[in-house]
Amino acid sequence: MQLRAQTLAAHLAQGLRPVYALYGDEPLQMQEAADAIRAAARAAGFTERQVFTVSGNHFDWSSLLGAAQEMSLFASRQLIEIRIPSGKPGKDGSVALQRYCELINPDVLTLVHLPRLDRQQQQSAWFLALDGAGVSLRIDPVERRELPAWIARRLGAHGQRVAPGEEGERTLAFFADRVEGNLLAAHQEVEKLALLYPAGELGFEQVEQAVLNVARYDVFKLSEAVLSANPARTLRMLQGLRAEGEAAVLVHWTLAEDIRALKRGRDALNQGKPLPMALREARAWGARERLFERALPRATDAQLTEWLTAARICDGLVKGLKHPEWPSEPWDGLQKLALMVMQGLR
């Protein structure tokens, strides 16, 4: 049974399933989900805990199968945690996990820790066995657009809130800008505010003085900012990526790839293909699909030709070649390219 992370607390209040498989790459939320399951397990009498970590190809799966069937001398019920950091149990592990799920012991609760899984892994026999025996819980990252609401909920858990209206939105947006891409630090900053100030309303000045700039930027999130035509966020991300030592060549590749994808989509539209087909031509799926739905109709043929030329110039800049009409510093050139694209998509 698949479960959303937001509904985990309500699910646990109704009772426990024998198997929980957590998968994702957001450390804070993975930890909090695991802690919630452990707490519910302790309350239900699963007082003994064993942890098995699958590392390499030499893990003894028979020991796991044996542990699940053994009764403890000191506790009638036990929690078994299986950690598979690679997300790939291997052929023997796949067989063992399927067998494990067939031999479910009512006195054993199993918690499986996995990284983010692709579609193929989610359709594997071993994962479907875990899902069929209990609950699978996908932990997704908190996107930038969701971050202010996430922060507001966390503040509310401490009895704190921001001012209503535009002032509160400004406060939450400032907070989100400071912690974007670093959810663990965001949690720590919320905890710090709870220690510094009593329950009640927080003003912008209080948040501004207390919250550190701990944002961490993902070069692939830069596409989201550029295609959304958000100059403030784009420039902040470029500055952050540069300060973190990201390679300019990777940033250029990201921007150039988006321009090439827009060109493929525009060519498809020019050929009379409907927008859904043009999006497939642009290879825009998932979250990118929404961004391209907005951007494609705005990008003209003339603009795309100009952007492709600019991308070729930037390719030379990041490789040490100068251009008389462009900045000599590669990062300044990347900024110019990003601004050109955003101006055309506004």
C-alpha positions as CSV (number, residue, x, y, z in Angstrom):
1,M,0.0,0.0,0.0
2,Q,1.4,3.4,-1.0
3,L,1.1,6.2,1.5
4,R,1.8,9.9,1.3
5,A,4.2,11.4,3.9
6,Q,1.6,13.9,5.0
7,T,-0.8,11.2,6.0
8,L,1.7,9.1,8.0
9,A,0.7,10.4,11.4
10,A,-3.0,9.7,10.8
11,H,-2.2,6.3,9.5
12,L,-0.1,5.4,12.5
13,A,-2.9,6.5,14.8
14,Q,-5.2,3.9,13.3
15,G,-2.8,1.0,13.7
16,L,0.5,-0.5,12.4
17,R,1.2,-2.6,9.3
18,P,3.9,-5.3,9.5
19,V,6.2,-3.7,6.9
20,Y,7.2,0.0,6.2
21,A,9.5,0.8,3.3
22,L,10.7,4.4,3.3
23,Y,12.4,5.7,0.1
24,G,13.7,9.1,-0.8
25,D,16.7,11.4,-0.5
26,E,15.5,14.1,1.9
27,P,17.4,13.3,5.2
28,L,15.3,15.3,7.6
29,Q,12.0,14.0,6.4
30,M,13.3,10.4,6.2
31,Q,14.5,10.6,9.7
32,E,11.3,12.1,11.0
33,A,9.2,9.5,9.3
34,A,11.4,6.7,10.7
35,D,11.2,8.2,14.2
36,A,7.4,8.4,14.0
37,I,7.2,4.7,13.1
38,R,9.6,3.7,15.8
39,A,7.6,5.7,18.4
40,A,4.4,4.0,17.3
41,A,6.2,0.6,17.4
42,R,7.4,1.2,21.0
43,A,3.9,2.2,22.0
44,A,2.5,-1.0,20.5
45,G,5.0,-3.2,22.5
46,F,7.8,-3.7,19.9
47,T,10.5,-3.0,22.5
48,E,13.4,-4.9,21.0
49,R,15.3,-3.5,17.9
50,Q,17.7,-5.1,15.5
51,V,19.3,-3.2,12.6
52,F,20.7,-4.9,9.5
53,T,22.8,-2.9,6.9
54,V,23.1,-4.4,3.4
55,S,26.5,-3.3,2.1
56,G,28.2,-5.0,-0.8
57,N,27.4,-8.4,-2.2
58,H,28.3,-10.4,0.8
59,F,25.4,-9.7,3.1
60,D,24.1,-12.8,4.9
61,W,20.5,-12.7,4.1
62,S,19.9,-15.9,6.0
63,S,20.7,-14.1,9.2
64,L,17.9,-11.6,8.5
65,L,15.4,-14.4,7.7
66,G,16.4,-16.2,10.9
67,A,16.1,-13.0,13.0
68,A,12.5,-12.4,11.8
69,Q,11.4,-15.9,12.9
70,E,13.2,-16.0,16.3
71,M,11.5,-15.1,19.5
72,S,13.4,-12.9,21.9
73,L,14.0,-14.0,25.5
74,F,13.5,-10.5,26.7
75,A,10.7,-9.0,24.6
76,S,7.7,-10.6,23.0
77,R,7.8,-8.2,20.0
78,Q,10.6,-6.7,18.0
79,L,11.4,-4.0,15.4
80,I,13.7,-5.1,12.6
81,E,15.3,-2.3,10.5
82,I,16.8,-3.1,7.1
83,R,19.0,-0.4,5.6
84,I,19.9,-0.8,1.9
85,P,21.9,2.4,1.1
86,S,22.4,1.5,-2.6
87,G,18.7,0.6,-3.2
88,K,19.9,-2.5,-4.9
89,P,19.7,-5.7,-2.8
90,G,20.9,-7.9,-5.7
91,K,19.6,-11.1,-7.0
92,D,20.0,-13.0,-3.7
93,G,18.6,-10.1,-1.8
94,S,15.6,-9.9,-4.0
95,V,14.7,-13.5,-3.4
96,A,15.3,-13.1,0.3
97,L,13.1,-10.0,0.6
98,Q,10.3,-11.7,-1.2
99,R,10.7,-14.8,1.1
100,Y,10.8,-12.5,4.1
101,C,7.5,-10.9,3.2
102,E,5.9,-14.4,2.7
103,L,7.0,-15.4,6.2
104,I,5.6,-12.3,8.0
105,N,5.7,-12.8,11.8
106,P,2.9,-10.9,13.6
107,D,5.4,-10.2,16.5
108,V,7.8,-8.5,14.1
109,L,7.5,-5.0,12.6
110,T,9.9,-4.3,9.8
111,L,11.2,-0.9,8.7
112,V,13.2,-0.7,5.4
113,H,15.3,2.3,4.6
114,L,16.0,3.0,0.9
115,P,17.4,5.9,-1.2
116,R,15.3,7.5,-3.9
117,L,14.2,4.8,-6.3
118,D,13.6,5.1,-10.1
119,R,10.5,3.7,-11.8
120,Q,12.3,0.4,-12.7
121,Q,13.3,-0.2,-9.1
122,Q,9.7,0.6,-7.9
123,Q,8.5,-2.1,-10.2
124,S,11.0,-4.7,-9.1
125,A,9.7,-7.9,-7.5
126,W,11.3,-7.3,-4.1
127,F,9.9,-3.8,-3.8
128,L,6.4,-4.9,-4.8
129,A,6.7,-7.6,-2.2
130,L,7.5,-5.0,0.5
131,D,4.7,-2.8,-0.7
132,G,2.2,-5.7,-0.8
133,A,3.1,-6.8,2.7
134,G,2.7,-3.4,4.3
135,V,3.2,0.3,3.4
136,S,5.6,2.0,1.0
137,L,6.3,5.7,1.8
138,R,7.9,8.0,-0.8
139,I,9.7,11.0,0.8
140,D,9.8,13.8,-1.8
141,P,11.9,17.0,-1.4
142,V,10.1,20.2,-0.4
143,E,10.1,22.3,-3.6
144,R,10.8,26.0,-3.4
145,R,7.2,27.0,-4.0
146,E,6.1,24.8,-1.1
147,L,8.8,26.0,1.3
148,P,7.0,29.0,2.8
149,A,4.0,26.9,3.7
150,W,6.3,24.2,5.2
151,I,8.1,26.8,7.3
152,A,4.7,28.3,8.5
153,R,3.6,24.8,9.6
154,R,6.8,24.3,11.5
155,L,6.5,27.6,13.2
156,G,2.9,26.8,14.1
157,A,4.0,23.6,15.8
158,H,5.9,25.9,18.3
159,G,3.0,28.3,18.6
160,Q,4.6,30.9,16.4
161,R,3.3,32.6,13.3
162,V,4.1,35.4,10.9
163,A,1.9,38.5,10.4
164,P,-1.1,38.1,8.2
165,G,-1.2,39.5,4.6
166,E,1.7,40.8,2.6
167,E,4.0,41.3,5.5
168,G,3.8,37.6,6.5
169,E,4.3,36.5,2.9
170,R,7.4,38.7,2.7
171,T,8.7,37.2,6.0
172,L,8.2,33.6,4.8
173,A,9.7,34.3,1.4
174,F,12.8,35.8,3.0
175,F,13.1,32.8,5.3
176,A,12.7,30.4,2.3
177,D,15.4,32.2,0.4
178,R,17.8,31.8,3.3
179,V,17.3,28.0,3.6
180,E,16.4,26.8,0.1
181,G,17.9,23.4,-0.7
182,N,18.9,22.8,3.0
183,L,15.8,21.4,4.8
184,L,17.8,20.2,7.8
185,A,19.1,23.8,8.3
186,A,15.6,25.1,7.8
187,H,14.4,22.9,10.7
188,Q,17.3,24.1,12.8
189,E,16.5,27.7,12.1
190,V,12.8,27.2,13.1
191,E,14.0,25.5,16.3
192,K,16.3,28.5,17.0
193,L,13.4,30.9,16.6
194,A,11.4,28.9,19.1
195,L,14.2,29.3,21.6
196,L,14.8,33.0,20.9
197,Y,11.2,34.2,20.9
198,P,8.0,33.3,22.8
199,A,4.9,31.9,21.2
200,G,3.0,34.4,19.1
201,E,3.6,36.6,16.1
202,L,7.0,37.0,14.6
203,G,7.9,40.2,12.8
204,F,10.1,40.4,9.7
205,E,12.9,42.1,11.7
206,Q,13.0,39.3,14.2
207,V,13.3,36.7,11.4
208,E,15.8,38.7,9.5
209,Q,18.1,39.1,12.5
210,A,17.9,35.4,13.5
211,V,17.9,33.3,10.4
212,L,21.3,32.5,8.9
213,N,21.9,32.3,5.1
214,V,22.3,28.5,4.9
215,A,20.8,27.9,1.4
216,R,22.3,25.2,-0.7
217,Y,21.7,25.4,-4.5
218,D,21.2,22.6,-6.9
219,V,22.5,23.4,-10.4
220,F,19.5,21.4,-11.9
221,K,17.1,23.6,-10.0
222,L,18.5,26.6,-11.9
223,S,16.3,25.5,-14.8
224,E,13.2,26.0,-12.7
225,A,14.2,29.5,-11.8
226,V,15.1,30.5,-15.4
227,L,12.1,28.9,-17.1
228,S,9.9,30.5,-14.5
229,A,11.4,33.9,-15.5
230,N,12.3,34.6,-11.8
231,P,15.4,36.9,-12.0
232,A,15.9,37.4,-8.3
233,R,16.0,33.7,-7.6
234,T,18.1,33.0,-10.7
235,L,20.8,35.6,-9.7
236,R,20.8,34.4,-6.1
237,M,21.3,30.8,-7.3
238,L,24.1,31.7,-9.7
239,Q,25.9,33.6,-6.9
240,G,25.4,30.7,-4.5
241,L,26.6,28.1,-7.0
242,R,29.6,30.1,-7.8
243,A,30.4,30.6,-4.1
244,E,30.0,26.8,-3.5
245,G,32.6,26.1,-6.2
246,E,30.2,24.6,-8.7
247,A,31.8,24.1,-12.2
248,A,30.8,26.8,-14.6
249,V,30.8,24.3,-17.4
250,L,28.0,22.3,-15.7
251,V,25.9,25.5,-15.2
252,H,26.4,26.3,-18.9
253,W,25.4,22.8,-19.9
254,T,22.2,23.1,-17.9
255,L,21.2,26.5,-19.5
256,A,22.2,25.4,-23.0
257,E,20.2,22.1,-22.7
258,D,17.1,24.0,-21.7
259,I,17.5,26.3,-24.8
260,R,18.0,23.3,-27.1
261,A,14.9,21.7,-25.5
262,L,12.9,24.8,-26.1
263,K,14.1,24.9,-29.7
264,R,12.9,21.3,-30.3
265,G,9.5,22.1,-28.8
266,R,9.2,25.3,-30.9
267,D,10.1,23.4,-34.1
268,A,7.4,20.9,-33.2
269,L,4.8,23.6,-32.7
270,N,5.8,25.2,-36.0
271,Q,5.2,21.9,-37.7
272,G,1.6,22.0,-36.5
273,K,2.0,19.5,-33.7
274,P,-0.2,20.0,-30.6
275,L,1.4,21.2,-27.4
276,P,1.5,17.8,-25.6
277,M,3.4,16.3,-28.6
278,A,5.7,19.3,-28.6
279,L,6.5,18.8,-24.9
280,R,7.5,15.2,-25.7
281,E,9.7,16.5,-28.5
282,A,11.3,18.8,-25.9
283,R,11.7,15.8,-23.5
284,A,9.8,17.8,-20.8
285,W,8.3,15.4,-18.2
286,G,7.2,15.8,-14.6
287,A,7.8,19.2,-13.1
288,R,9.6,20.4,-16.3
289,E,6.4,19.8,-18.2
290,R,4.6,22.5,-16.4
291,L,7.5,24.9,-16.9
292,F,7.7,24.2,-20.6
293,E,3.9,24.5,-21.0
294,R,4.4,28.2,-20.0
295,A,7.7,28.8,-21.7
296,L,7.1,27.3,-25.2
297,P,4.4,29.6,-26.4
298,R,6.4,32.6,-25.3
299,A,9.7,31.7,-27.0
300,T,9.8,32.9,-30.6
301,D,12.0,31.5,-33.4
302,A,14.1,34.7,-33.5
303,Q,14.7,34.6,-29.7
304,L,15.7,31.0,-29.8
305,T,18.2,31.6,-32.6
306,E,19.6,34.5,-30.5
307,W,19.8,32.3,-27.4
308,L,21.5,29.4,-29.2
309,T,24.1,31.9,-30.5
310,A,24.6,33.3,-27.0
311,A,24.9,29.7,-25.6
312,R,27.7,29.0,-28.1
313,I,29.5,32.1,-27.0
314,C,29.2,31.1,-23.3
315,D,30.6,27.7,-24.2
316,G,33.7,29.5,-25.4
317,L,33.8,31.7,-22.2
318,V,33.8,28.7,-19.8
319,K,36.6,27.2,-21.9
320,G,38.7,30.3,-21.7
321,L,37.9,31.9,-25.0
322,K,37.1,35.6,-25.1
323,H,34.4,37.5,-27.0
324,P,34.6,41.2,-27.6
325,E,30.9,41.8,-26.9
326,W,30.7,39.6,-23.8
327,P,32.1,39.7,-20.3
328,S,35.5,38.1,-19.9
329,E,34.4,36.3,-16.6
330,P,32.5,33.1,-17.4
331,W,30.1,33.5,-14.5
332,D,29.2,37.0,-15.7
333,G,28.6,35.5,-19.2
334,L,26.3,32.8,-17.7
335,Q,24.4,35.5,-15.8
336,K,23.9,37.5,-19.1
337,L,22.7,34.4,-20.9
338,A,20.2,33.6,-18.1
339,L,18.9,37.1,-18.1
340,M,18.4,37.0,-21.9
341,V,16.3,33.9,-21.7
342,M,14.2,35.2,-18.8
343,Q,13.5,38.5,-20.5
344,G,12.1,36.6,-23.5
345,L,9.9,34.4,-21.3
346,R,8.4,37.1,-19.2
